[in-house]
Structures are given as structure tokens and as C-alpha cells.
Amino acid sequence: MVVEVESFFGVYMLYCTNPTFKGRIYIGFTVNPERRIGQHNAGRRRGGAKRTSGRGPWEMVLIIHGFPSDIAALTFEWAWQHPHSSRRLSHVSRRSKKESSLQFHWRVVSNMLRAAPWNRLPLTARWLKQEYRMDFDPGLQPPLHIPVAFGSVRAKRKRPQSAGEEEEMSRCFLCRGLVKAPEKLSCFHPYCGMISHVTCLARRFLKPEPSQLLPVDGECPSCCRPVLWGSLIRHKQGCLGDLEEFTPSDSQSHWADELNI
């Protein structure tokens, strides 16, 4: 099954299958994974990157998606490409002689998903090719709200709203103000019709963590069931296949761009 996601911003990992360059890795950013892998394999003249042109075929094996903006995704891309230049990843050791390039880049991104500020974003780590799948090391498990998914993903175009739809607004469950479509979050639990502003629900979820900018989880103010912030965002973006139930654990402009990355 192909999962379709609106407002798609992703950072992917390519694996080279050309016998001459086999095993080489390329990290890149995209808003359309299907189109981007085609460009890489078609060469630089068709929009591919200089480093991948003439060295294919390439396979897109892993993609991290769910970034709130292109700025957030591009910052993640740069750090994944240059882990030893990022102050957030100073603890990540250099590639060992026993590590393949694939293993090293997987270890880097495993650390990134646990490092601030990325460990609070509603991200999904998606393996696109099962044969390349790697498990997280026991000490590098991602936070509960970052699921690991499998299978293809497709950028979904937003359906243009008619004038009538734009005028149709709901009331925020928390502040009772009108909620426009771009500002709306809704609970995905069955029989719960809770609707709120993104900012209203974020403030409510952040009450136990006033120093943070992004919530991780909370309780729906209507049905009182626990929800992951990432699941609410994925529901908003149409990524319904990745929603998860969870049990809270004690261990556990665009406003997200204000994070100091």
C-alpha cells in the first residue's frame, strides 16, 4: 500500500547498486519522493544531483518525513550529511573500518532522531526497501512518538478549496474561537469530534513542559484518551496509515522553525 501525505517534506537516503560504485550513499531532501528518485537515475540534465549523475542506478531505501517545513527538513539533511560538523551530533563517532557506508549513515540518523530538536518533531522513519532494513541498536531506539514504517510514500497534492468550503469553519473545543482549515487539529479516535486550533492544543499539551516549544503527547480534552502529537499531525496531513494507539509512559511564520537547531 502506498501512503499519501499532504505537505510532504522528507530527507532520504539513496543506495547505489551500480557494481562500480556499489554501496555508496547519498542523502537528499525532497517534496516528492517518486519524482526525485527518477531524477537521480535520469542524470543531472533531468534534475538529478551532480554526485549521483552517471553512477546509477540508485535506490531510495529510507526516508524520514513529517517535517513541519522545508527549513526544518533541509537543516536535518545538512546535519545527516555532515554529522561531524553539527554541534548536535558531536557525540557521534566517525565511521569505523568495519562499518559499511549504509551502516554508518543509519547509525548517524539513529542518533539524530534522539537528539534535540528533532526528537520532538512528529517524524516517521520509513523503510522503502525491505531488503535494506536495519534495526535500531538497543541504546538508540527513537522516542515513542517517532514510528518506524514500511512501504512506499507519495506526496499528495492539496485539493483546492472552494469559496464555500473556505467559509465553513468550526469552533475550537478549547478557546471556542473559529477554526480555519490550516489551523485545525482534530482527534482521530472513533466517536470523538474534538476540533481545536493547533496552537491551543499545543499550549495545553505543553503545560507540564513550559520550557519546550513542541509537545510530544497529551490527553484529548474531549474524549480524554491519550494521543501522540505526531499522530495528530499525521492525521492532519492525511497520513492515516501511520497512526498508533499508545499508553503513556513515565520515561517519556511556522512556529517550529523557531527551534535553535
Residue frames relative to the residue before (quaternion, step in Angstrom):
aa qw qx qy qz dx dy dz
M 1.0000 0.0000 0.0000 0.0000 0.00 0.00 0.00
V 0.2961 -0.7424 0.5775 0.1665 3.56 -0.99 0.86
V 0.2706 -0.7577 0.5753 0.1471 3.57 -0.75 1.08
E 0.1986 -0.7770 0.5881 0.1043 3.59 -0.89 0.95
V 0.0777 -0.8111 0.5794 -0.0187 3.55 -0.86 1.03
E 0.3305 -0.7230 0.5732 0.1988 3.56 -0.92 0.93
S 0.8247 0.1871 -0.1546 0.5109 3.58 -1.27 0.46
F 0.1615 0.8465 -0.4876 0.1400 3.54 0.94 0.97
F 0.0890 0.7375 -0.6655 0.0727 3.53 -0.99 1.02
G 0.1042 0.8294 -0.5371 0.1127 3.57 -0.50 1.14
V 0.2270 -0.7257 0.6313 0.1527 3.54 -1.31 0.44
Y 0.1234 -0.8511 0.5102 -0.0098 3.55 -0.54 1.23
M 0.2828 -0.7175 0.6074 0.1902 3.50 -1.37 0.28
L 0.1863 -0.7718 0.6022 0.0833 3.56 -0.84 1.07
Y 0.1691 -0.7567 0.6241 0.0959 3.54 -1.20 0.70
C 0.3365 -0.7629 0.5221 0.1795 3.57 -0.76 1.05
T 0.1719 -0.8015 0.5675 0.0775 3.59 -0.85 1.01
N 0.4089 0.6918 -0.4799 0.3522 3.58 1.29 0.13
P 0.5076 -0.6847 0.4175 0.3151 3.66 -0.63 1.03
T 0.6491 0.5315 -0.3217 0.4389 3.60 1.05 -0.70
F 0.7981 0.2284 -0.0963 0.5491 3.57 1.03 -0.81
K 0.2356 0.8389 -0.4734 0.1289 3.59 1.31 0.23
G 0.7912 0.3135 -0.2495 0.4620 3.53 -0.96 0.95
R 0.4977 0.6426 -0.4447 0.3762 3.58 1.23 -0.13
I 0.2593 -0.7699 0.5732 0.1067 3.54 -1.15 0.76
Y 0.0542 -0.7645 0.6412 0.0392 3.53 -1.17 0.71
I 0.1848 -0.7725 0.6016 0.0853 3.57 -0.94 0.95
G 0.1000 0.8183 -0.5575 0.0978 3.59 -0.81 0.95
F 0.4220 -0.6737 0.5536 0.2482 3.53 -1.39 0.20
T 0.0709 0.8069 -0.5847 0.0449 3.58 -1.06 0.69
V 0.2874 -0.7044 0.6139 0.2104 3.51 -1.35 0.40
N 0.7685 0.2044 -0.1258 0.5932 3.59 1.31 -0.05
P 0.2599 -0.8236 0.4800 0.1539 3.62 0.08 1.26
E 0.6570 0.5253 -0.3278 0.4301 3.61 0.88 -0.87
R 0.6783 0.4744 -0.2894 0.4808 3.56 0.93 -0.88
R 0.6694 0.5408 -0.3130 0.4019 3.58 0.91 -0.90
I 0.6631 0.4834 -0.3316 0.4654 3.61 0.88 -0.79
G 0.6081 0.5462 -0.3460 0.4606 3.59 1.12 -0.60
Q 0.6458 0.5158 -0.3135 0.4676 3.57 1.03 -0.80
H 0.6417 0.5276 -0.3309 0.4477 3.59 0.94 -0.85
N 0.7297 0.4348 -0.2429 0.4685 3.57 0.87 -0.93
A 0.6389 0.5210 -0.3255 0.4630 3.60 1.23 -0.36
G 0.5678 -0.6214 0.3750 0.3884 3.57 1.22 -0.29
R 0.7278 -0.4747 0.2977 0.3953 3.51 -1.34 0.34
R 0.6448 0.5403 -0.3303 0.4280 3.59 1.01 -0.76
R 0.7103 0.4105 -0.2484 0.5150 3.58 1.21 -0.44
G 0.7183 -0.4573 0.2454 0.4634 3.58 1.20 0.40
G 0.4793 0.6704 -0.4421 0.3540 3.58 1.25 0.05
A 0.5817 -0.5929 0.4312 0.3522 3.56 -1.28 0.28
K 0.6326 -0.5445 0.3963 0.3824 3.59 -1.19 0.55
R 0.7011 0.4929 -0.2753 0.4357 3.59 0.90 -0.91
T 0.7260 0.4020 -0.2544 0.4966 3.61 1.15 -0.39
S 0.5292 0.6672 -0.3980 0.3412 3.58 1.20 -0.46
G 0.8408 0.1621 -0.1440 0.4960 3.56 -0.88 1.00
R 0.6780 0.4760 -0.2924 0.4777 3.58 1.25 0.13
G 0.4619 0.7055 -0.4270 0.3265 3.56 1.28 0.12
P 0.5145 0.0031 -0.7992 -0.3107 1.41 -2.48 -0.20
W 0.2855 -0.7269 0.6060 0.1512 3.49 -1.35 0.60
E 0.1863 -0.7504 0.6195 0.1354 3.54 -1.21 0.54
M 0.3283 -0.7029 0.5925 0.2172 3.56 -1.01 0.84
V 0.1150 -0.8632 0.4913 0.0147 3.55 -0.24 1.29
L 0.8024 0.0836 -0.0081 0.5909 3.59 1.11 -0.64
I 0.0198 0.7858 -0.6181 0.0000 3.55 -1.08 0.71
I 0.2250 -0.7296 0.6318 0.1341 3.54 -1.08 0.83
H 0.0918 0.8192 -0.5587 0.0911 3.59 -0.56 1.08
G 0.5170 0.6123 -0.4822 0.3540 3.54 -1.30 0.35
F 0.3820 0.7235 -0.4883 0.3038 3.59 1.26 0.21
P 0.4960 -0.6890 0.4393 0.2939 3.62 -0.96 0.77
S 0.8072 0.0408 -0.0043 0.5889 3.62 1.17 -0.36
D 0.6445 -0.5063 0.3919 0.4179 3.55 -1.29 0.19
I 0.5957 0.5739 -0.3636 0.4285 3.59 1.09 -0.66
A 0.6671 0.4968 -0.2980 0.4684 3.57 0.90 -0.93
A 0.6718 0.4962 -0.2969 0.4630 3.60 0.96 -0.86
L 0.6655 0.5060 -0.3062 0.4553 3.59 0.93 -0.86
T 0.6212 0.5269 -0.3390 0.4707 3.58 1.08 -0.67
F 0.6356 0.5153 -0.3104 0.4838 3.57 1.05 -0.82
E 0.6294 0.5421 -0.3269 0.4507 3.58 0.98 -0.88
W 0.6710 0.5044 -0.3071 0.4484 3.59 0.84 -0.98
A 0.6780 0.4909 -0.3039 0.4550 3.59 0.90 -0.89
W 0.6371 0.5155 -0.3280 0.4699 3.60 1.05 -0.72
Q 0.6651 0.4932 -0.2930 0.4781 3.58 1.06 -0.73
H 0.8043 0.1845 -0.0533 0.5623 3.58 1.04 -0.82
P 0.0249 -0.8596 0.5099 0.0198 3.63 0.66 1.03
H 0.7053 0.4662 -0.2784 0.4557 3.59 1.04 -0.67
S 0.6406 0.4706 -0.3330 0.5072 3.57 1.32 0.12
S 0.6135 0.5498 -0.3387 0.4545 3.57 1.30 -0.19
R 0.4221 -0.7186 0.4911 0.2535 3.57 -0.76 1.01
R 0.5962 0.5714 -0.3584 0.4354 3.59 1.23 -0.38
L 0.7661 0.3424 -0.1613 0.5194 3.58 1.22 -0.51
S 0.2506 0.8070 -0.5022 0.1836 3.59 1.14 0.54
H 0.6434 0.5366 -0.3164 0.4449 3.58 1.22 -0.46
V 0.5795 0.5947 -0.3757 0.4114 3.61 1.23 -0.26
S 0.3557 -0.7556 0.5133 0.1976 3.56 -0.64 1.11
R 0.5999 -0.5759 0.4201 0.3633 3.54 -1.25 0.44
R 0.6742 -0.5061 0.3585 0.4009 3.53 -1.27 0.40
S 0.3272 -0.7435 0.5509 0.1913 3.55 -0.89 0.94
K 0.6528 -0.5268 0.3733 0.3964 3.56 -1.25 0.38
K 0.6747 0.5037 -0.2963 0.4509 3.59 1.12 -0.62
E 0.6288 0.5596 -0.3302 0.4272 3.60 1.22 -0.37
S 0.3671 -0.6642 0.5968 0.2605 3.53 -1.10 0.73
S 0.6538 -0.4967 0.3778 0.4279 3.57 -1.25 0.27
L 0.6184 0.5449 -0.3350 0.4566 3.58 1.07 -0.76
Q 0.6717 0.4957 -0.2976 0.4633 3.59 0.89 -0.93
F 0.6523 0.5198 -0.3178 0.4508 3.58 0.97 -0.82
H 0.6979 0.4625 -0.2853 0.4665 3.59 0.81 -0.94
W 0.6046 0.5258 -0.3544 0.4821 3.59 1.15 -0.52
R 0.6437 0.5085 -0.3252 0.4704 3.59 0.99 -0.78
V 0.6333 0.5310 -0.3325 0.4543 3.58 1.00 -0.78
V 0.7163 0.4387 -0.2763 0.4671 3.59 0.75 -0.98
S 0.5672 0.5714 -0.3848 0.4514 3.60 1.15 -0.50
N 0.6667 0.4774 -0.2894 0.4938 3.57 1.01 -0.80
M 0.6355 0.5515 -0.3337 0.4250 3.58 0.99 -0.78
L 0.6706 0.5100 -0.3056 0.4435 3.57 0.97 -0.82
R 0.6806 0.4475 -0.2784 0.5089 3.58 1.28 -0.25
A 0.6450 0.5398 -0.3062 0.4458 3.58 1.30 -0.25
A 0.4970 -0.6291 0.5062 0.3178 3.56 -1.15 0.66
P 0.6219 -0.1867 -0.7577 -0.0654 1.56 -2.06 1.44
W 0.4630 0.7238 -0.4331 0.2723 3.59 1.26 -0.17
N 0.6223 0.5726 -0.3515 0.4017 3.60 1.10 -0.57
R 0.6865 0.4342 -0.2999 0.5002 3.60 1.25 0.02
L 0.5419 0.6185 -0.4058 0.3991 3.59 1.25 -0.07
P 0.4980 -0.6656 0.4663 0.3024 3.62 -1.11 0.62
L 0.1436 0.8412 -0.5027 0.1377 3.56 0.67 1.15
T 0.1839 -0.7241 0.6476 0.1501 3.51 -1.40 0.28
A 0.2260 -0.7338 0.6241 0.1447 3.58 -0.97 0.89
R 0.0175 -0.8429 0.5351 -0.0533 3.58 -0.38 1.24
W 0.2500 -0.7363 0.6127 0.1413 3.54 -0.80 1.09
L 0.2497 -0.7910 0.5465 0.1152 3.56 -0.70 1.11
K 0.7595 0.2247 -0.1274 0.5970 3.57 1.25 -0.49
Q 0.3961 -0.7630 0.4606 0.2210 3.57 -0.40 1.25
E 0.6434 0.5655 -0.3369 0.3909 3.60 1.01 -0.75
Y 0.6951 0.4337 -0.2757 0.5027 3.60 1.24 -0.30
R 0.3881 0.7688 -0.4485 0.2389 3.57 1.29 -0.17
M 0.0410 -0.7685 0.6385 0.0064 3.53 -1.08 0.87
D 0.3989 -0.7108 0.5274 0.2396 3.55 -1.11 0.70
F 0.5451 -0.5903 0.4782 0.3546 3.54 -1.24 0.50
D 0.4960 -0.6107 0.5194 0.3338 3.56 -1.08 0.69
P 0.6516 -0.5489 0.3417 0.3967 3.63 -1.05 0.66
G 0.7386 0.4134 -0.2375 0.4765 3.59 0.99 -0.74
L 0.7112 0.4243 -0.2432 0.5050 3.57 1.30 -0.02
Q 0.2415 0.7735 -0.5431 0.2202 3.56 1.07 0.69
P 0.4499 -0.6918 0.4843 0.2906 3.63 -0.91 0.81
P 0.6512 -0.4908 0.3789 0.4375 3.61 -1.20 0.26
L 0.6947 -0.5132 0.3282 0.3825 3.54 -1.25 0.58
H 0.7191 0.4750 -0.2592 0.4359 3.59 0.99 -0.82
I 0.6398 0.4662 -0.3404 0.5075 3.61 1.26 0.07
P 0.1579 -0.8289 0.5307 0.0794 3.60 -0.13 1.24
V 0.3435 -0.6658 0.6102 0.2579 3.52 -1.35 0.31
A 0.0629 -0.8118 0.5803 -0.0129 3.57 -0.70 1.12
F 0.2409 -0.7649 0.5843 0.1249 3.53 -1.29 0.36
G 0.6866 0.4722 -0.3504 0.4276 3.56 -1.09 0.71
S 0.6884 -0.5203 0.3414 0.3726 3.51 -1.34 0.30
V 0.1399 -0.7574 0.6318 0.0866 3.53 -1.27 0.52
R 0.1302 -0.7986 0.5868 0.0300 3.54 -1.04 0.82
A 0.4375 -0.6622 0.5389 0.2821 3.55 -1.03 0.80
K 0.1974 -0.7965 0.5670 0.0714 3.56 -0.81 1.05
R 0.3880 -0.7183 0.5252 0.2401 3.54 -0.81 0.98
K 0.4656 -0.6595 0.5106 0.2958 3.53 -1.04 0.78
R 0.4227 -0.6941 0.5217 0.2593 3.54 -0.96 0.89
P 0.4646 -0.6824 0.4784 0.2993 3.60 -0.74 0.99
Q 0.3518 -0.7414 0.5352 0.2003 3.55 -0.91 0.91
S 0.4257 -0.6678 0.5469 0.2716 3.50 -1.11 0.72
A 0.6830 -0.4814 0.3462 0.4265 3.56 -1.27 0.32
G 0.6475 0.5347 -0.3188 0.4396 3.57 1.02 -0.79
E 0.6585 0.5071 -0.3079 0.4630 3.55 1.02 -0.84
E 0.6395 0.5372 -0.3332 0.4376 3.59 0.99 -0.77
E 0.6736 0.4906 -0.2948 0.4676 3.55 1.10 -0.69
E 0.6168 0.5605 -0.3447 0.4320 3.57 1.19 -0.53
M 0.0867 0.8124 -0.5659 0.1107 3.58 -0.44 1.22
S 0.3450 -0.7200 0.5661 0.2052 3.54 -1.26 0.53
R 0.5001 -0.6237 0.5081 0.3206 3.53 -1.37 0.10
C 0.4692 -0.6623 0.5107 0.2835 3.55 -1.01 0.84
F 0.4902 -0.6814 0.4669 0.2784 3.57 -0.84 1.01
L 0.7269 0.4583 -0.2347 0.4544 3.58 1.09 -0.70
C 0.8155 0.2260 -0.1156 0.5201 3.60 0.74 -1.00
R 0.3869 -0.7510 0.4380 0.3072 3.58 1.38 -0.23
G 0.4779 0.6554 -0.4523 0.3709 3.59 1.21 0.24
L 0.6220 -0.5402 0.4085 0.3931 3.56 -1.28 0.28
V 0.2099 -0.7817 0.5802 0.0908 3.57 -1.03 0.87
K 0.2419 -0.7505 0.5995 0.1372 3.57 -0.72 1.09
A 0.6972 -0.5156 0.3058 0.3932 3.57 -1.18 0.61
P 0.6903 0.4766 -0.3217 0.4390 3.70 0.77 -0.81
E 0.7042 0.4609 -0.2536 0.4768 3.60 1.20 -0.53
K 0.5936 0.6564 -0.3234 0.3350 3.58 1.28 -0.25
L 0.0469 -0.7244 0.6864 0.0433 3.49 -1.22 0.81
S 0.0568 -0.8021 0.5938 0.0294 3.57 -1.03 0.73
C 0.5100 -0.6326 0.4876 0.3195 3.55 -1.12 0.69
F 0.3259 -0.7741 0.5179 0.1622 3.57 -0.94 0.92
H 0.4616 0.6814 -0.4572 0.3369 3.61 1.24 -0.01
P 0.5814 -0.6005 0.4145 0.3599 3.61 -1.02 0.75
Y 0.8516 0.1553 -0.1548 0.4761 3.54 -1.11 0.84
C 0.5955 0.5169 -0.3943 0.4720 3.61 1.20 0.37
G 0.1502 -0.8253 0.5415 0.0551 3.56 -0.63 1.10
M 0.2631 0.8062 -0.4977 0.1822 3.57 1.21 0.42
I 0.0088 0.7638 -0.6442 0.0387 3.55 -0.95 1.00
S 0.0860 0.8008 -0.5884 0.0718 3.58 -0.95 0.81
H 0.5785 -0.5069 0.4826 0.4188 3.52 -1.37 0.09
V 0.5900 -0.5604 0.4417 0.3777 3.59 -1.12 0.63
T 0.7034 0.4775 -0.2776 0.4473 3.58 0.83 -0.99
C 0.6244 0.5421 -0.3480 0.4417 3.62 1.01 -0.73
L 0.7058 0.4473 -0.2716 0.4775 3.57 0.83 -0.96
A 0.6100 0.5468 -0.3554 0.4502 3.59 1.05 -0.68
R 0.6536 0.5075 -0.3169 0.4636 3.59 0.92 -0.87
R 0.6462 0.5175 -0.3240 0.4578 3.59 0.98 -0.80
F 0.6845 0.4858 -0.2832 0.4640 3.59 0.92 -0.91
L 0.7075 0.4798 -0.2579 0.4502 3.58 1.13 -0.67
K 0.3775 0.7461 -0.4823 0.2611 3.62 1.21 0.02
P 0.6952 0.4393 -0.3065 0.4794 3.67 0.92 -0.69
E 0.7633 0.2659 -0.1450 0.5706 3.61 1.27 -0.37
P 0.0501 -0.8671 0.4947 0.0305 3.62 0.61 1.06
S 0.6461 0.5348 -0.3313 0.4321 3.60 1.15 -0.41
Q 0.6300 0.5473 -0.3306 0.4409 3.58 1.25 -0.24
L 0.3965 -0.7104 0.5318 0.2355 3.57 -1.28 0.43
L 0.7726 0.2645 -0.1385 0.5603 3.57 1.13 -0.66
P 0.3594 -0.7269 0.5379 0.2304 3.61 -0.84 0.92
V 0.3469 -0.7156 0.5655 0.2188 3.54 -1.31 0.36
D 0.7865 -0.1475 0.1212 0.5873 3.57 0.90 -0.89
G 0.0368 0.7913 -0.6096 0.0314 3.54 -1.31 0.15
E 0.5298 -0.6080 0.4906 0.3302 3.52 -1.34 -0.19
C 0.4834 -0.6513 0.4932 0.3146 3.57 -0.85 0.93
P 0.4221 -0.7378 0.4610 0.2548 3.63 -0.68 1.00
S 0.6720 0.4818 -0.3036 0.4734 3.59 1.23 -0.23
C 0.8105 0.2361 -0.1272 0.5208 3.60 0.58 -1.11
C 0.3745 -0.7767 0.4355 0.2583 3.59 1.37 -0.09
R 0.4773 0.6425 -0.4620 0.3820 3.59 1.15 0.55
P 0.5305 -0.6419 0.4403 0.3355 3.61 -1.03 0.72
V 0.0176 -0.7917 0.6105 -0.0125 3.57 -1.03 0.83
L 0.3994 -0.6722 0.5661 0.2611 3.53 -1.19 0.60
W 0.5288 -0.6287 0.4651 0.3298 3.57 -0.97 0.83
G 0.6360 0.5419 -0.3259 0.4423 3.56 1.00 -0.80
S 0.6446 0.5149 -0.3233 0.4635 3.58 1.04 -0.73
L 0.6246 0.5266 -0.3380 0.4673 3.59 1.05 -0.70
I 0.6629 0.4919 -0.3029 0.4763 3.56 0.99 -0.84
R 0.6457 0.5088 -0.3270 0.4660 3.60 0.96 -0.82
H 0.6225 0.5303 -0.3294 0.4720 3.59 1.07 -0.74
K 0.6441 0.5236 -0.3128 0.4616 3.58 0.99 -0.83
Q 0.7315 0.4297 -0.2247 0.4793 3.57 1.03 -0.82
G 0.5726 -0.6302 0.3671 0.3745 3.57 1.26 0.08
C 0.5105 0.6379 -0.4261 0.3885 3.61 1.25 0.17
L 0.0004 0.8782 -0.4781 0.0167 3.54 0.74 1.12
G 0.6239 0.5895 -0.3437 0.3809 3.58 1.09 -0.61
D 0.7115 0.4647 -0.2592 0.4590 3.60 1.18 -0.40
L 0.4358 0.7013 -0.4720 0.3089 3.60 1.23 0.15
E 0.1010 -0.8127 0.5737 0.0156 3.54 -1.01 0.82
E 0.4037 -0.6261 0.5990 0.2934 3.50 -1.27 0.56
F 0.0232 0.8072 -0.5896 -0.0178 3.58 -1.11 0.45
T 0.3211 -0.7067 0.5957 0.2065 3.50 -1.31 0.45
P 0.4771 -0.6883 0.4502 0.3098 3.62 -0.66 1.01
S 0.1313 -0.7822 0.6062 0.0579 3.54 -1.12 0.75
D 0.5482 -0.6253 0.4419 0.3363 3.56 -1.07 0.70
S 0.6352 0.5351 -0.3350 0.4449 3.59 1.20 -0.46
Q 0.7409 0.4698 -0.2226 0.4252 3.16 1.10 -0.22
S 0.1541 0.3161 0.7857 -0.5090 20.30 -20.19 4.59
H 0.4642 -0.5898 0.4981 0.4341 3.74 -1.27 -0.35
W 0.4442 -0.7501 0.4216 0.2496 3.51 -0.54 1.19
A 0.6072 0.5602 -0.3721 0.4232 3.64 1.09 -0.48
D 0.6123 0.5691 -0.3532 0.4200 3.60 1.15 -0.49
E 0.5681 0.5994 -0.3886 0.4086 3.58 1.25 -0.15
L 0.4512 0.6792 -0.4574 0.3546 3.58 1.30 -0.06
N 0.3918 -0.7113 0.5343 0.2348 3.55 -1.03 0.81
I 0.0459 -0.8359 0.5467 -0.0175 3.56 0.01 1.32
